[in-house]
């Protein structure tokens, strides 16, 4: 399926050319909204390292997409909450490995804390696919 990516000429290019300003979902698609995913492994444990948490977040998101019969190419919107702006470059490296060039709409926030103090990153997604 092809989403229509909206990057108008009269708006500055997306930062780092890593996302799109807007995405139009074609009619008749199923839409998936995820809850925010944190770096908890299936057994409930949380890695202490930021990059390990970020990878687990994306592993969790990929499992949710797969469970819905979707993949990374079906991502429409990614919202990211990162504790500590110094962690953002590490997060971008992890995200890049999962998105493999796909450019959904994105928003990132630097936050002082998440629901538990040891949690360092949380990400929620919106995806869409024709049934």
LINURWO-V281014 format. One record per residue. RES is the residue in three letters. NEAR is the number of other C-alpha atoms within 10 Angstrom. D_CENTER is the distance of its C-alpha to the mean C-alpha in Angstrom with 1 decimal. Layout:
RES:NEAR:D_CENTER + RES:NEAR:D_CENTER
This chain:
UNK:11:19.1 + UNK:10:18.6 + UNK:17:16.7 + UNK:12:18.4 + UNK:17:16.5 + UNK:12:18.2 + UNK:15:19.0 + UNK:11:22.5 + UNK:7:25.0 + UNK:6:26.0 + UNK:8:22.7 + UNK:9:21.8 + UNK:14:19.6 + UNK:14:15.9 + UNK:9:15.8 + UNK:6:15.8 + UNK:9:15.5 + UNK:16:11.8 + UNK:21:10.7 + UNK:21:12.9 + UNK:19:14.6 + UNK:18:14.8 + UNK:18:14.4 + UNK:11:17.3 + UNK:20:17.1 + UNK:14:20.4 + UNK:8:22.8 + UNK:10:23.1 + UNK:13:19.5 + UNK:13:18.3 + UNK:17:15.2 + UNK:18:12.8 + UNK:14:11.4 + UNK:15:10.0 + UNK:13:11.3 + UNK:15:9.5 + UNK:20:9.4 + UNK:24:11.3 + UNK:28:12.9 + UNK:17:15.8 + UNK:14:17.3 + UNK:9:19.0 + UNK:6:22.2 + UNK:8:20.7 + UNK:9:21.1 + UNK:17:18.8 + UNK:18:19.0 + UNK:12:20.4 + UNK:12:18.8 + UNK:20:15.7 + UNK:21:14.5 + UNK:17:15.4 + UNK:23:13.4 + UNK:28:10.2 + UNK:21:11.2 + UNK:22:12.1 + UNK:24:8.8 + UNK:23:7.3 + UNK:16:10.8 + UNK:19:10.7 + UNK:23:7.7 + UNK:16:9.8 + UNK:14:12.8 + UNK:19:11.9 + UNK:23:11.3 + UNK:12:14.5 + UNK:10:16.3 + UNK:15:15.8 + UNK:11:17.2 + UNK:18:14.1 + UNK:18:12.2 + UNK:18:9.5 + UNK:19:11.8 + UNK:22:11.6 + UNK:23:8.1 + UNK:26:9.3 + UNK:22:7.1 + UNK:18:3.8 + UNK:15:5.8 + UNK:19:6.3 + UNK:21:9.8 + UNK:23:11.6 + UNK:20:15.2 + UNK:14:17.4 + UNK:13:16.8 + UNK:10:18.4 + UNK:16:15.4 + UNK:19:13.2 + UNK:11:14.7 + UNK:14:14.2 + UNK:20:10.4 + UNK:13:10.3 + UNK:13:12.5 + UNK:19:10.5 + UNK:15:7.3 + UNK:13:10.0 + UNK:11:11.6 + UNK:15:9.1 + UNK:16:8.4 + UNK:10:12.2 + UNK:13:12.9 + UNK:16:10.9 + UNK:23:10.3 + UNK:25:8.6 + UNK:21:9.3 + UNK:17:7.4 + UNK:13:8.9 + UNK:12:9.3 + UNK:14:12.1 + UNK:15:14.5 + UNK:14:16.0 + UNK:12:19.2 + UNK:15:18.4 + UNK:15:16.5 + UNK:9:18.5 + UNK:7:20.0 + UNK:9:21.0 + UNK:15:20.0 + UNK:20:16.3 + UNK:26:14.6 + UNK:28:10.8 + UNK:22:8.9 + UNK:22:5.5 + UNK:18:6.0 + UNK:22:5.4 + UNK:18:8.5 + UNK:23:10.1 + UNK:24:13.7 + UNK:23:16.5 + UNK:13:20.3 + UNK:8:22.1
